[in-house]
């Protein structure tokens, strides 16, 4: 084997964690990160919150162990036989490769959809914030967590904001009606107008037209309508995808020798779940990246723990743990200054959503991992 070391595609949380974990174990081996980004590694969670509100200019990721980063590196090809990655016509050798190229936001498939801004990269965030500076009205399309966060941040900036969603409350299909009502209240408390049961027909110059004929004024439009894993590159290299992602074991190894995958692009087996999961959470991407970097360096490591994340809507934190593949019953419990929603399937806790109920959040993770019953009557 050569001493080409580790090559990582992607500078998000999975890629950086993989690079740092490998470097910690192989201090004398080269470690290079190729990224299409124009900025050094940065954190995405602040982009829809602190950064968008103008409360910080810095989203840089803390790097504890140095590695080489090549910016604006669009990967053209992966040759797994020769162990070469080509980016912008330049060839890079590798001994071990981690594919952690994340996911991309999907443009809105309606007439004028190209006029809507997207939010994924630091460049996207800068464009969004610049557009918000002179704007008085804004429309955010999509009431997932990014959409709710961004809508609240724009309202806090003083814009008149309308949040458009296909359901009567945010994320009803994913989190249930009761949780959706609470999320809608949190968004509305920041000054956002929530327009549920609505779909966009087209985007014009300064307007958004809904399918029901309603026209909404909008100096700026943000489409927060989901992402698609950047897995086509791996597929072209001969890796068979599963559920549109790269299948890996709990050690993040693919079926191809010398290749690992982590983060949004991976369909990874979680030891505690006993099956493969598709997750798009920052913390889980870091965990998977650390496993990939560790095992690529020759150590033993596996992905464990219940996927989860925190979101901040206005000044309120909401926390969520779940396996992410649905539930049979849910029940909302009032807490002092907040709430908890328990999710259950076949008598076991499979998810917990909390607001100002950290004890439930912590105990919920333990119950989910152990497959134990909810601590409340679900009837």
N, C-alpha and C positions, 0 to 999 in steps of 0.2 A: 504494500500500500504506500502511496505517496504521502507527503506531508502537506497536502492541500488544505487539510483541516475542515472546519465547518463552514458551510455556506447557507445562509438563511434568506429566503425570499419573503420580504415583508417586515416593516419596522413598527408594527403595532405591538400590543402587549404580549402576544404569543411569540412573535419573532424576537423581541428584545429579551424576554424571559429565557428563551431557548439559548440565545447568544451568551447571556450572562451565566446560565447554569453550565454550559459547556466550558466557558472560559474559567470558571471556578475549579473545574476538574482537569482541564488540559491547558494550563497557563502558558505552555510553550508552543501551542498549536495555533495556526492562523484562524481567525474568526471574522467573517465578512457578512454584512447585511446589505442586500440589494433592495432598494425601495423605489417605487415610482413617485413617492412623495417629494416635494420640493423643500421640505423642512426636516431637520433632525428629529429623532423620535419625540413624540409629544403625546399627552393624554387627551383622549377624546371626551370623557365625561364633562369637563368644564366648557366645552365648545357650545353646548346648548343652554348653559347656565351662566356661570360667572363671566366667561369671555363675551358671550352675546350681550349680556347686560352692561358690559363696559367696566366691570369691577376688577378685571385683571388683564394684563397683556401677556402673561406668561402661562403657557400650557406645557412647558418642556417636561419630559419624563426624566426622573432621576436615574442616572446610569451609575451603578456601583462598580462595574467591571468593564473596562474599555474594550471596544472592538471597532473594526473598520466599518464605516457606513458609506455606501455609494448612493447618492441621491439621484433622482430623475432617471433611474435605471429601469426602463421598461423591458421586462423579460420577454424575449422572442421565442425561446425554445429551451426545453430540457432534454438532454440526451442522457438517459439513465444508463445506457450501455457504456459509454465513454466517460460518464460522470463529468459532464460539462453543461453549464448553463450559459446561454447566450443572451446578453442584454445590450440593446442599442448597438448590435454588431460586435460587441466585445465578448470574448469567451472567458469564463471563469471555471477553473477546475474545483472539484470538491472530493473529499473522502466521504463526508456525511452531508446530507441535504435536508433542511427543514423547510417545508412549504407552509408558510403562514401569511399568505397574501390576502386574508380577510374576505370582505364582501363589499359590493358596490351598491349604492342607492339606485333604485329604478326610476327612470323618468316617468312622469304621468302620461299614460297612453290616451290622451284626449287632444283634440285640436288646440294648438297653442300651448301644449304641455311643456314644450322646450323653454317657455318663458319663466317657468317656476324654478326657483332656486332649490338646491339640494344641500344636505348637511351630512357630511361624513368626514371630510378632510379638513385640515387647518386652513387651506386655501378656500374651501367652501365656507368655513366659518367667518373668514375675513370678508368675503363677498357679501355674506348675509348681514354682518354687522354694518358694513358700509352702506348697504341698501336701506338699513333701518334708520340711519342717521337723519336723512331728510324726510323719511316717510311719516305719514300720519295714520294710514290705515294698512292693515296686513291681514292676509288670509293664510292660515296653516291648514293643509290638507292631510288628514291622518291623525288619529288620536291614540297612537301607541305612546310609549313613554317619551321618545324623542319629540314627538309632536306636542305632547302636553307640556314638556319642559320648555321647549322653544316658544310656544304660544304664551306661557306664563312669563317668560323672560322678556318677550317683546311688549307685553302689556305693562310690565313693571317699568319698562323704558318709557312708557307714556303713549304707546300706539293704541289705536282702536283695533282690537284683534278679534277675528272670527275663526273658531276652530271647527272644521268640517269633518264629520265622521259618518260612516255608513250605518252605524248602530245608534240607538237612542241614548246610550251612555258609552264612555270610553271602554274599549276592550271587554265588552259584555261576553263575547264568545269565549275569550280566553280566561277571564277572571270572574264572570258571573255578574248578575244584575246588581246585587247589593254592593259589591266592590266597585262596580262601574259608577253607581250613584255617588259614592264617596269621592272617587277620582274626579268626577264632574264638578262636585262642590269645591274641591281644592283648586281646580283650574279656574272656575268662575270667581272664586274669592280673590284672584289676582286681577280681575277686571275683564277676563276673556269672555266673549259671547260664544256659547257652545251651540252649534247647529248640528243636531243629530238626525239620523234617518235621511241623510242627504248625500247626493253624489254629484261630482263635478262633470258638467257636460263639455265645457270649453273654458279656455283662459284667453281673454282679450287684452287690449291695452288699457290697463288700469281697472279691469273688472274680472270677476269670476262668475261664470254662468252655471247655475245648477240645473239638473235634469228636470226639476219641478218648475222651471221658468224663472226662478228668483235670480236677480243680479246683485252681486255684492261688490262694492267698491274696494279696490285693493291697490295701493301704491306698490306693494311687494307681495309676492306669493312664495310660500315654502311648501314643497311637496315632501312630506315625511311618510311615505307610503311603502316602506319596507326595503329590504336589501336582497341581493342575490349573491351567493358565495362565488368567489373568483376561482372556480375549479376547472375551467376549460383548459388551462395550461397543463394541469396534471393529466387530464383526459387525453390531450394530444400527445403526452409522453407515454401513453399506454397504460395508465392507471384507470381501472374500471371504477366509476363513481357509484355511489349508493345514496339515494335520496338527494341527488344533486351535489353531494359532498364527497370528500376523500375518506373512504373507510379505513380506520386504524384501530389497533388493539388498545388496551389500557396503558401500554407503554408508548403509544403514539406512533408505532411503526406501521408503515404501509406494507402492502404485499410485495413491493419492489425493494430489493436489497439496497441498503444505504440511504433510503428515503423515509423521512418522517413527515407528519403533518400535524398542525395544531391550530386552535382558534376557530373562527367562524367557518373556515373552509373544511374543517374536519368533522367526520361522523364517528365519534370516538366511544369506545366501550368504557363505561364507568363501573368500577368494581362494585361499589355499593348498590348501584341500580341493577347490576347483572345484565346489562344490555347497552347497546349503543344509543347515544343521545346527540341531538343537534342543539347546540347552545350558542347564543350570541351575546354573552355577558363578558364584561371586561375582566373581572376577577377570575372567571373560569378559563378565559384565554391565557391569562398569566400562569395559572396552574398547569394547564396543558403544555404550554411552552416550556416551563421548568422541567416537566417530565420528559419532553422531547429532547431538550438539551442534555439532561442528565443521562438518559439511556443512549443517546448518540455518543456520549463520552465514555460509555462502557459500564455505567452504574445501573443498579436495579431501581426502578421507580414505576409507579402506576397511578393513574388518575382515580382519585377517590373523592368523596364528599358530595353533598347535595348542591347542584347549581343554584346560584342566587345572585342578587344584585340589590343596590340601593338606587333610588331615584329621588330627586328633589323637585317638587312642584311649588314654585314660589319660595317660601321659606319652610316648607314642610317636607320631612323625609318619609318616604314609603319604602319598606323593605320586603323582599320576596325570596322565598326558597321554594323550589318545586322540581320534580323530575321533568316537567314540561310536556308530558304527553297526555294531558287531560285528567278529568276527575268525574266522579259520579254524583257527589253531593257537596254542597258548601254551606257554611253557616257563618254569619257575621256576629261577632261579640263586641259589645261596647266596652271601651276601656277609658280610663280617666284621660281626657284630652285626646283620645284617638280611638282606634278600633283594631280588631284582629279578625281575619277571615280564615277559617280552617277549611281545607279541601281534603276529601276522603274518597277512596275507592276500595271496595271489597273489605271494608272494616279497618283500613290502615290510612294514616295520614300520608298524603302525597304532595301537599303544598301548604304554605302558610304565607299570608300577606298581612303586614302589620304597619300601623301608623302610631307612633308614640307608645309602643308596646314591645320594648326590646326583650323582656323576659320571654314573651311568647315567641319572638323571632328565634331566640337561642334554643329554647326547648323544642320548638317546631322542627328545627334542623335535626335534633337528636331523635325525635319521634319518626321523622321521615326516614332517616337512615336505618332505624331499627324496625321499621314497618309496623309500628305500634298504633293502637286506636287513638282517635282524637281525644283530647282531655275534656270535651264537651259533648253533650247530647246532640246528635246531628239531625234529629227529627223535628 
